């Protein structure tokens, strides 16, 4: 399993990213227990895969909701992809960027502060407005970032089961080999090159990929400008 690492855990900084999610219409599901189990499994994968950037582990809250806190926005969409791939049920997501007013804890339930309030606020707005995601950081183009995130999420949630299978496989292979060709993809998947090409085109993968790159570039640059740059310390320095 691929594991992401920033090679440094940020433990003393002035702002964090809180992700708060809620499964859509989960109480109406006949297979609610199965969906909840998928959610738990997805969070277990996230906590292991993104261990180096997770400040507070992702946990299930109130049965059908989940929450976690990370130290850097770099892997925000990788976390989203992991949820998307493993929960297999639609969900709302509120992303809040800000400070915390309590001591750090691995238990997200023991913390509070601006980042948590923002995440919960925009989650509720996303649910009322029937949006996939809402983002709040007090940066000047939060609304544009939100629109970009919803374009990506809407494209993803409209993939057929076959499109999702091919696109996610292609994305994983490409993360390991940036110059991956369609021929290589087709060969490893045991399908025709034309099939891979057609599915990527119909799923709007190229546009999704470019939108994702734009989001990561903007948020990472904004995060690391001198004006907003956090103080960094490894856990051994505490």
N, C-alpha and C positions, 0 to 999 in steps of 0.2 A: 504494500500500500504506500502510495506517495505521501511523503510527510513534508510539510512546509515549515520553514524556519527563517527568522530574521537574525539568527545567531546571537540575539540579545533580547532579554526579556525586559520590557519597560515597566518599572515598578514605582517610579517617582516622577510623575509628570502632571501637567496641569489640565489635561483633558483625555478622554477615552471615548470609545465607540460602544454604545449599548445597542444590541439588537433584541427587539421584543416582537414575537410573532404569535399568530393565532390561526388555528385551522379554520377554514371556511365551512360553515354549516355543519360542523362535526357532530352536533347533538342529534341531527336528523339521520345520521348514517346507520345503516343496519350492521355494518362491519366496523363500528366505532372502536372496539377493542383492538382490532387488527391495525387500524390506522394509528392508534395511540402507540402500539408496539413498534410500528415503523418509525414513528417520531422518536421514540426512545433510542432506537438503533441508530438513526441518523445523527442524533446528538452525541452518541458514543463515538461514532466515526469522526465527527468534527472535533471533539475534545482530544482525540488521539492525533489526528492529522495536523491540526493547527495548534498543537500544544505550546509551541514557543511564542505565539502571539496572543494566546488566551490569558486574560487576567483572572476572570471568574468563569468557571466551567458552565457550559450550556446545560440547562436543566429544564424539565417539564414543570410548569406552574399552572395551577388551577385545572389540571387534567388535559386541556386541549390547547394550552398556550406554552410558549417556551421563551427563555431569555438567557443571554450570556453577554460577556463584555470582553472586547479585544483591545489591544494596545496600539494597533496601527490599522489604517484603512486599506493597506496594500492588498489584503486577501478578502476583502468584503464580498466580492462576487464569487470567489472560489467557495466561500462558505455558503453563499446562496445556491450555487450549482450543486453542492453536496446535499443541501436540504431538498432541492428540486428532484434530484436523482433518487434519493432514498425514502423520502416520505411518501411519494406517489399520491399526494392529495394536495389540492390547492390551499394556499395559506396567505394571509396578510402579513406584512412586515413593516415595522417602524424602526428607523435607524436614527439614533440620537447621538450627536457629537457634543461633548461638553465636559465639565468638571464633575467631581463627586464630592460629597460633603461628609463622608464617613471614612473610616480606615479601610484599606484594601483588605479583601477577603476572597478566598477561593469560592466561597458560597455567595452567589450573586444576590441571594435573599437577604444578606446581612448588610448590603450597601444601599446608598441612596444619594441623590444629588441631581444636578442639572441634566446630565446625560440621560439618566433614567426618566426624568420627567419629560424630556423632549421625545424620547423613544415611545413612551406610552401615549403622549399627546398625539403624535403623528400616526401611531397605530390606530387610534380611535378615529382620526380623520380619514385614514385610508379605508377603514371599514364603512364609514358613512358615505364616502364618495365612491365606493366600490373600486378602489385602486389596488394594485398589487402591492405597491411599496410607497412609503413616504419617507423623505430624508430631511433632517433638520440639524443645522450646524451653526446658524447665524452668519454664515458666509453669504455673499451678496447674490449668488445665483442658485440658492437651494431649490427654487421652483423648477429651474431648468434641469438640475441634476435629477430631481424627482421625475420629470418628464422622460429623461433619458433612461432611467432605471425602469420605468413602466413600459417603455417601448421594448426593451430587452426582455423583460418578464412576460409581456403579452405575447411576443413572438414565441418564446419558449413554451408557454402553457398551451399554445395552439399547435404544437407539434403532435403528430400522431405517435402512437406507440413505436412504430417502426422508425420514424424520423428521430425520435428521442434516442432510441437505441444506437442508430448509426452516428448521429451527431455527437453524442456523449463519448462514444468509442473513439471517434475521430479527434475530438478535443483532447482526450487523454493521451492519445498517441502523439499528437502535435506538441503537447507540453513536454514530451520526452525527446522529440526530434523536430525542431522548428522548420526544417526544410522538407518535411514529410510530403510525399507526392500522393496523388490519388491512386496511382498504380500500387504503391506500397500498402495503402489503406485497404484497397480492394483485395489484394492478395492475402493479407493477414485476416481479413474478415470472411474470405471465401466467397466473395460476390464480384460482380462485374464492375469495372471502373465507371461505366456509364450509369450504373445504379447509384453509386456513391455520389457522382456529380449531380445527378437529378435530385437526389434527396437533399443534398446540401443547398442546392438552389431553391427548392421548394420550401425549405425550412428557413430561408433568408439568413443562413448561417453567416455569410460574409458581412452583412450589415450588422448582425448581432455582435460579431467579433469586433468590428470597428467601433461600434458604440461602447462596448465593454472596455476597449483600450482607451477610448476618450475619457470615460468615467474614471478609470484607474489613474490615468495621467493627471487629470485635473485634481482629483482628491489628494493624490500623493504629493503633487507640487504645492498645493495649498497647505497641506499638513506640515511640510518641511520648510516653508519659508521662515526666515529668521523671526518674523513677527509672531509666528505661532509655534515655533520650534520648542518641543518639550524638553525637560531635563531628563536625561537617561541614566539609569543605573542598573547594573546587573543584580541578580538576587543575592549574590555573594557579598555585595557591598552594603547590604542592609544591617 
